[in-house]
Amino acid sequence: MDVVAFDLPHWNGAGEVLHLLSFISPLDHDLALVYPRLAPVRLLRLLAEREIRVVEVPDEELESQGSNVLALGPRRALALESNPETRRRMEKAGVDVVVYRGDEISRKGDGGPTCLTRPLLRV
């Protein structure tokens, strides 16, 4: 396993981007959901070098956690229903998207589905 460090973007202030999942979510070994305007250039180059295809999150769905989805398995993801264009783009890329209404638990807490999980076992 390679560990690669990236500086987080400053964006609208130091506290705005909390972690990499603010702008990238893996969907499969060769597919990732990315908001490219926040992604470090070096990260985008690394994805291209490793032949990992990118599904882009549109500008209008970043604030509603469009880039923060939880991979449930290869090409199967859990996402907020409030991001229909991101969902359409993932489905077009062959991802089975399961949605939930997160008005209270996600939107008010400013977190996507990955923020609501705790792994019990990693393989």
MODELLER restraints for C-alpha pairs under 7 A, 6 or more apart:
rsr = mdl.restraints
at = mdl.atoms
rsr.add(forms.Gaussian(group=physical.xy_distance, feature=features.Distance(at['CA:8:A'], at['CA:17:A']), mean=6.84, stdev=0.5))
rsr.add(forms.Gaussian(group=physical.xy_distance, feature=features.Distance(at['CA:9:A'], at['CA:17:A']), mean=6.80, stdev=0.5))
rsr.add(forms.Gaussian(group=physical.xy_distance, feature=features.Distance(at['CA:9:A'], at['CA:38:A']), mean=6.23, stdev=0.5))
rsr.add(forms.Gaussian(group=physical.xy_distance, feature=features.Distance(at['CA:21:A'], at['CA:68:A']), mean=5.77, stdev=0.5))
rsr.add(forms.Gaussian(group=physical.xy_distance, feature=features.Distance(at['CA:22:A'], at['CA:67:A']), mean=6.38, stdev=0.5))
rsr.add(forms.Gaussian(group=physical.xy_distance, feature=features.Distance(at['CA:22:A'], at['CA:68:A']), mean=6.11, stdev=0.5))
rsr.add(forms.Gaussian(group=physical.xy_distance, feature=features.Distance(at['CA:23:A'], at['CA:34:A']), mean=5.52, stdev=0.5))
rsr.add(forms.Gaussian(group=physical.xy_distance, feature=features.Distance(at['CA:23:A'], at['CA:35:A']), mean=4.94, stdev=0.5))
rsr.add(forms.Gaussian(group=physical.xy_distance, feature=features.Distance(at['CA:23:A'], at['CA:38:A']), mean=6.28, stdev=0.5))
rsr.add(forms.Gaussian(group=physical.xy_distance, feature=features.Distance(at['CA:23:A'], at['CA:39:A']), mean=6.40, stdev=0.5))
rsr.add(forms.Gaussian(group=physical.xy_distance, feature=features.Distance(at['CA:23:A'], at['CA:67:A']), mean=5.35, stdev=0.5))
rsr.add(forms.Gaussian(group=physical.xy_distance, feature=features.Distance(at['CA:23:A'], at['CA:68:A']), mean=6.98, stdev=0.5))
rsr.add(forms.Gaussian(group=physical.xy_distance, feature=features.Distance(at['CA:24:A'], at['CA:32:A']), mean=6.77, stdev=0.5))
rsr.add(forms.Gaussian(group=physical.xy_distance, feature=features.Distance(at['CA:24:A'], at['CA:33:A']), mean=5.53, stdev=0.5))
rsr.add(forms.Gaussian(group=physical.xy_distance, feature=features.Distance(at['CA:24:A'], at['CA:34:A']), mean=4.41, stdev=0.5))
rsr.add(forms.Gaussian(group=physical.xy_distance, feature=features.Distance(at['CA:24:A'], at['CA:35:A']), mean=6.48, stdev=0.5))
rsr.add(forms.Gaussian(group=physical.xy_distance, feature=features.Distance(at['CA:24:A'], at['CA:67:A']), mean=5.98, stdev=0.5))
rsr.add(forms.Gaussian(group=physical.xy_distance, feature=features.Distance(at['CA:24:A'], at['CA:68:A']), mean=6.95, stdev=0.5))
rsr.add(forms.Gaussian(group=physical.xy_distance, feature=features.Distance(at['CA:25:A'], at['CA:32:A']), mean=5.70, stdev=0.5))
rsr.add(forms.Gaussian(group=physical.xy_distance, feature=features.Distance(at['CA:25:A'], at['CA:33:A']), mean=5.07, stdev=0.5))
rsr.add(forms.Gaussian(group=physical.xy_distance, feature=features.Distance(at['CA:25:A'], at['CA:34:A']), mean=6.56, stdev=0.5))
rsr.add(forms.Gaussian(group=physical.xy_distance, feature=features.Distance(at['CA:25:A'], at['CA:67:A']), mean=6.49, stdev=0.5))
rsr.add(forms.Gaussian(group=physical.xy_distance, feature=features.Distance(at['CA:25:A'], at['CA:68:A']), mean=6.02, stdev=0.5))
rsr.add(forms.Gaussian(group=physical.xy_distance, feature=features.Distance(at['CA:25:A'], at['CA:69:A']), mean=6.05, stdev=0.5))
rsr.add(forms.Gaussian(group=physical.xy_distance, feature=features.Distance(at['CA:26:A'], at['CA:32:A']), mean=4.35, stdev=0.5))
rsr.add(forms.Gaussian(group=physical.xy_distance, feature=features.Distance(at['CA:26:A'], at['CA:33:A']), mean=6.19, stdev=0.5))
rsr.add(forms.Gaussian(group=physical.xy_distance, feature=features.Distance(at['CA:26:A'], at['CA:71:A']), mean=6.72, stdev=0.5))
rsr.add(forms.Gaussian(group=physical.xy_distance, feature=features.Distance(at['CA:27:A'], at['CA:33:A']), mean=6.69, stdev=0.5))
rsr.add(forms.Gaussian(group=physical.xy_distance, feature=features.Distance(at['CA:27:A'], at['CA:71:A']), mean=5.57, stdev=0.5))
rsr.add(forms.Gaussian(group=physical.xy_distance, feature=features.Distance(at['CA:27:A'], at['CA:74:A']), mean=6.30, stdev=0.5))
rsr.add(forms.Gaussian(group=physical.xy_distance, feature=features.Distance(at['CA:27:A'], at['CA:75:A']), mean=5.36, stdev=0.5))
rsr.add(forms.Gaussian(group=physical.xy_distance, feature=features.Distance(at['CA:27:A'], at['CA:77:A']), mean=6.89, stdev=0.5))
rsr.add(forms.Gaussian(group=physical.xy_distance, feature=features.Distance(at['CA:28:A'], at['CA:74:A']), mean=4.77, stdev=0.5))
rsr.add(forms.Gaussian(group=physical.xy_distance, feature=features.Distance(at['CA:28:A'], at['CA:75:A']), mean=5.53, stdev=0.5))
rsr.add(forms.Gaussian(group=physical.xy_distance, feature=features.Distance(at['CA:30:A'], at['CA:51:A']), mean=6.51, stdev=0.5))
rsr.add(forms.Gaussian(group=physical.xy_distance, feature=features.Distance(at['CA:30:A'], at['CA:52:A']), mean=4.20, stdev=0.5))
rsr.add(forms.Gaussian(group=physical.xy_distance, feature=features.Distance(at['CA:30:A'], at['CA:53:A']), mean=5.96, stdev=0.5))
rsr.add(forms.Gaussian(group=physical.xy_distance, feature=features.Distance(at['CA:31:A'], at['CA:52:A']), mean=5.10, stdev=0.5))
rsr.add(forms.Gaussian(group=physical.xy_distance, feature=features.Distance(at['CA:31:A'], at['CA:53:A']), mean=4.70, stdev=0.5))
rsr.add(forms.Gaussian(group=physical.xy_distance, feature=features.Distance(at['CA:31:A'], at['CA:54:A']), mean=5.93, stdev=0.5))
rsr.add(forms.Gaussian(group=physical.xy_distance, feature=features.Distance(at['CA:32:A'], at['CA:52:A']), mean=6.80, stdev=0.5))
rsr.add(forms.Gaussian(group=physical.xy_distance, feature=features.Distance(at['CA:32:A'], at['CA:53:A']), mean=6.29, stdev=0.5))
rsr.add(forms.Gaussian(group=physical.xy_distance, feature=features.Distance(at['CA:32:A'], at['CA:54:A']), mean=5.11, stdev=0.5))
rsr.add(forms.Gaussian(group=physical.xy_distance, feature=features.Distance(at['CA:32:A'], at['CA:55:A']), mean=6.12, stdev=0.5))
rsr.add(forms.Gaussian(group=physical.xy_distance, feature=features.Distance(at['CA:33:A'], at['CA:54:A']), mean=5.83, stdev=0.5))
rsr.add(forms.Gaussian(group=physical.xy_distance, feature=features.Distance(at['CA:33:A'], at['CA:55:A']), mean=4.72, stdev=0.5))
rsr.add(forms.Gaussian(group=physical.xy_distance, feature=features.Distance(at['CA:33:A'], at['CA:56:A']), mean=5.99, stdev=0.5))
rsr.add(forms.Gaussian(group=physical.xy_distance, feature=features.Distance(at['CA:33:A'], at['CA:57:A']), mean=6.84, stdev=0.5))
rsr.add(forms.Gaussian(group=physical.xy_distance, feature=features.Distance(at['CA:33:A'], at['CA:67:A']), mean=6.32, stdev=0.5))
rsr.add(forms.Gaussian(group=physical.xy_distance, feature=features.Distance(at['CA:34:A'], at['CA:54:A']), mean=6.26, stdev=0.5))
rsr.add(forms.Gaussian(group=physical.xy_distance, feature=features.Distance(at['CA:34:A'], at['CA:55:A']), mean=6.04, stdev=0.5))
rsr.add(forms.Gaussian(group=physical.xy_distance, feature=features.Distance(at['CA:34:A'], at['CA:56:A']), mean=5.10, stdev=0.5))
rsr.add(forms.Gaussian(group=physical.xy_distance, feature=features.Distance(at['CA:34:A'], at['CA:57:A']), mean=5.89, stdev=0.5))
rsr.add(forms.Gaussian(group=physical.xy_distance, feature=features.Distance(at['CA:34:A'], at['CA:67:A']), mean=6.14, stdev=0.5))
rsr.add(forms.Gaussian(group=physical.xy_distance, feature=features.Distance(at['CA:35:A'], at['CA:56:A']), mean=5.66, stdev=0.5))
rsr.add(forms.Gaussian(group=physical.xy_distance, feature=features.Distance(at['CA:35:A'], at['CA:57:A']), mean=4.94, stdev=0.5))
rsr.add(forms.Gaussian(group=physical.xy_distance, feature=features.Distance(at['CA:35:A'], at['CA:67:A']), mean=6.21, stdev=0.5))
rsr.add(forms.Gaussian(group=physical.xy_distance, feature=features.Distance(at['CA:36:A'], at['CA:56:A']), mean=6.82, stdev=0.5))
rsr.add(forms.Gaussian(group=physical.xy_distance, feature=features.Distance(at['CA:55:A'], at['CA:89:A']), mean=6.62, stdev=0.5))
rsr.add(forms.Gaussian(group=physical.xy_distance, feature=features.Distance(at['CA:55:A'], at['CA:90:A']), mean=6.51, stdev=0.5))
rsr.add(forms.Gaussian(group=physical.xy_distance, feature=features.Distance(at['CA:57:A'], at['CA:66:A']), mean=6.34, stdev=0.5))
rsr.add(forms.Gaussian(group=physical.xy_distance, feature=features.Distance(at['CA:57:A'], at['CA:67:A']), mean=6.01, stdev=0.5))
rsr.add(forms.Gaussian(group=physical.xy_distance, feature=features.Distance(at['CA:57:A'], at['CA:86:A']), mean=5.60, stdev=0.5))
rsr.add(forms.Gaussian(group=physical.xy_distance, feature=features.Distance(at['CA:58:A'], at['CA:86:A']), mean=6.84, stdev=0.5))
rsr.add(forms.Gaussian(group=physical.xy_distance, feature=features.Distance(at['CA:61:A'], at['CA:83:A']), mean=5.92, stdev=0.5))
rsr.add(forms.Gaussian(group=physical.xy_distance, feature=features.Distance(at['CA:64:A'], at['CA:107:A']), mean=6.88, stdev=0.5))
rsr.add(forms.Gaussian(group=physical.xy_distance, feature=features.Distance(at['CA:65:A'], at['CA:111:A']), mean=6.81, stdev=0.5))
rsr.add(forms.Gaussian(group=physical.xy_distance, feature=features.Distance(at['CA:65:A'], at['CA:112:A']), mean=5.55, stdev=0.5))
rsr.add(forms.Gaussian(group=physical.xy_distance, feature=features.Distance(at['CA:66:A'], at['CA:83:A']), mean=5.77, stdev=0.5))
rsr.add(forms.Gaussian(group=physical.xy_distance, feature=features.Distance(at['CA:66:A'], at['CA:86:A']), mean=6.30, stdev=0.5))
rsr.add(forms.Gaussian(group=physical.xy_distance, feature=features.Distance(at['CA:68:A'], at['CA:112:A']), mean=5.24, stdev=0.5))
rsr.add(forms.Gaussian(group=physical.xy_distance, feature=features.Distance(at['CA:68:A'], at['CA:113:A']), mean=6.71, stdev=0.5))
rsr.add(forms.Gaussian(group=physical.xy_distance, feature=features.Distance(at['CA:68:A'], at['CA:114:A']), mean=6.67, stdev=0.5))
rsr.add(forms.Gaussian(group=physical.xy_distance, feature=features.Distance(at['CA:69:A'], at['CA:77:A']), mean=6.37, stdev=0.5))
rsr.add(forms.Gaussian(group=physical.xy_distance, feature=features.Distance(at['CA:69:A'], at['CA:78:A']), mean=5.66, stdev=0.5))
rsr.add(forms.Gaussian(group=physical.xy_distance, feature=features.Distance(at['CA:69:A'], at['CA:79:A']), mean=4.93, stdev=0.5))
rsr.add(forms.Gaussian(group=physical.xy_distance, feature=features.Distance(at['CA:69:A'], at['CA:112:A']), mean=6.52, stdev=0.5))
rsr.add(forms.Gaussian(group=physical.xy_distance, feature=features.Distance(at['CA:69:A'], at['CA:113:A']), mean=5.77, stdev=0.5))
rsr.add(forms.Gaussian(group=physical.xy_distance, feature=features.Distance(at['CA:69:A'], at['CA:114:A']), mean=6.29, stdev=0.5))
rsr.add(forms.Gaussian(group=physical.xy_distance, feature=features.Distance(at['CA:70:A'], at['CA:77:A']), mean=5.38, stdev=0.5))
rsr.add(forms.Gaussian(group=physical.xy_distance, feature=features.Distance(at['CA:70:A'], at['CA:78:A']), mean=5.04, stdev=0.5))
rsr.add(forms.Gaussian(group=physical.xy_distance, feature=features.Distance(at['CA:70:A'], at['CA:79:A']), mean=6.74, stdev=0.5))
rsr.add(forms.Gaussian(group=physical.xy_distance, feature=features.Distance(at['CA:70:A'], at['CA:113:A']), mean=5.72, stdev=0.5))
rsr.add(forms.Gaussian(group=physical.xy_distance, feature=features.Distance(at['CA:70:A'], at['CA:114:A']), mean=5.20, stdev=0.5))
rsr.add(forms.Gaussian(group=physical.xy_distance, feature=features.Distance(at['CA:71:A'], at['CA:77:A']), mean=4.38, stdev=0.5))
rsr.add(forms.Gaussian(group=physical.xy_distance, feature=features.Distance(at['CA:71:A'], at['CA:78:A']), mean=6.45, stdev=0.5))
rsr.add(forms.Gaussian(group=physical.xy_distance, feature=features.Distance(at['CA:72:A'], at['CA:78:A']), mean=6.74, stdev=0.5))
rsr.add(forms.Gaussian(group=physical.xy_distance, feature=features.Distance(at['CA:75:A'], at['CA:94:A']), mean=6.68, stdev=0.5))
rsr.add(forms.Gaussian(group=physical.xy_distance, feature=features.Distance(at['CA:75:A'], at['CA:95:A']), mean=4.40, stdev=0.5))
rsr.add(forms.Gaussian(group=physical.xy_distance, feature=features.Distance(at['CA:75:A'], at['CA:96:A']), mean=6.11, stdev=0.5))
rsr.add(forms.Gaussian(group=physical.xy_distance, feature=features.Distance(at['CA:76:A'], at['CA:95:A']), mean=5.40, stdev=0.5))
rsr.add(forms.Gaussian(group=physical.xy_distance, feature=features.Distance(at['CA:76:A'], at['CA:96:A']), mean=4.61, stdev=0.5))
rsr.add(forms.Gaussian(group=physical.xy_distance, feature=features.Distance(at['CA:76:A'], at['CA:97:A']), mean=5.83, stdev=0.5))
rsr.add(forms.Gaussian(group=physical.xy_distance, feature=features.Distance(at['CA:77:A'], at['CA:96:A']), mean=6.37, stdev=0.5))
rsr.add(forms.Gaussian(group=physical.xy_distance, feature=features.Distance(at['CA:77:A'], at['CA:97:A']), mean=4.99, stdev=0.5))
rsr.add(forms.Gaussian(group=physical.xy_distance, feature=features.Distance(at['CA:77:A'], at['CA:98:A']), mean=6.03, stdev=0.5))
rsr.add(forms.Gaussian(group=physical.xy_distance, feature=features.Distance(at['CA:78:A'], at['CA:97:A']), mean=5.93, stdev=0.5))
rsr.add(forms.Gaussian(group=physical.xy_distance, feature=features.Distance(at['CA:78:A'], at['CA:98:A']), mean=4.78, stdev=0.5))
rsr.add(forms.Gaussian(group=physical.xy_distance, feature=features.Distance(at['CA:78:A'], at['CA:99:A']), mean=5.61, stdev=0.5))
rsr.add(forms.Gaussian(group=physical.xy_distance, feature=features.Distance(at['CA:78:A'], at['CA:113:A']), mean=6.79, stdev=0.5))
rsr.add(forms.Gaussian(group=physical.xy_distance, feature=features.Distance(at['CA:79:A'], at['CA:97:A']), mean=6.83, stdev=0.5))
rsr.add(forms.Gaussian(group=physical.xy_distance, feature=features.Distance(at['CA:79:A'], at['CA:98:A']), mean=6.26, stdev=0.5))
rsr.add(forms.Gaussian(group=physical.xy_distance, feature=features.Distance(at['CA:79:A'], at['CA:99:A']), mean=4.84, stdev=0.5))
rsr.add(forms.Gaussian(group=physical.xy_distance, feature=features.Distance(at['CA:79:A'], at['CA:100:A']), mean=6.53, stdev=0.5))
rsr.add(forms.Gaussian(group=physical.xy_distance, feature=features.Distance(at['CA:79:A'], at['CA:113:A']), mean=6.47, stdev=0.5))
rsr.add(forms.Gaussian(group=physical.xy_distance, feature=features.Distance(at['CA:80:A'], at['CA:99:A']), mean=5.33, stdev=0.5))
rsr.add(forms.Gaussian(group=physical.xy_distance, feature=features.Distance(at['CA:80:A'], at['CA:100:A']), mean=5.29, stdev=0.5))
rsr.add(forms.Gaussian(group=physical.xy_distance, feature=features.Distance(at['CA:80:A'], at['CA:101:A']), mean=6.04, stdev=0.5))
rsr.add(forms.Gaussian(group=physical.xy_distance, feature=features.Distance(at['CA:80:A'], at['CA:102:A']), mean=6.13, stdev=0.5))
rsr.add(forms.Gaussian(group=physical.xy_distance, feature=features.Distance(at['CA:81:A'], at['CA:99:A']), mean=4.99, stdev=0.5))
rsr.add(forms.Gaussian(group=physical.xy_distance, feature=features.Distance(at['CA:81:A'], at['CA:100:A']), mean=5.50, stdev=0.5))
rsr.add(forms.Gaussian(group=physical.xy_distance, feature=features.Distance(at['CA:81:A'], at['CA:101:A']), mean=5.64, stdev=0.5))
rsr.add(forms.Gaussian(group=physical.xy_distance, feature=features.Distance(at['CA:87:A'], at['CA:97:A']), mean=6.68, stdev=0.5))
rsr.add(forms.Gaussian(group=physical.xy_distance, feature=features.Distance(at['CA:91:A'], at['CA:97:A']), mean=6.70, stdev=0.5))
rsr.add(forms.Gaussian(group=physical.xy_distance, feature=features.Distance(at['CA:106:A'], at['CA:112:A']), mean=5.64, stdev=0.5))
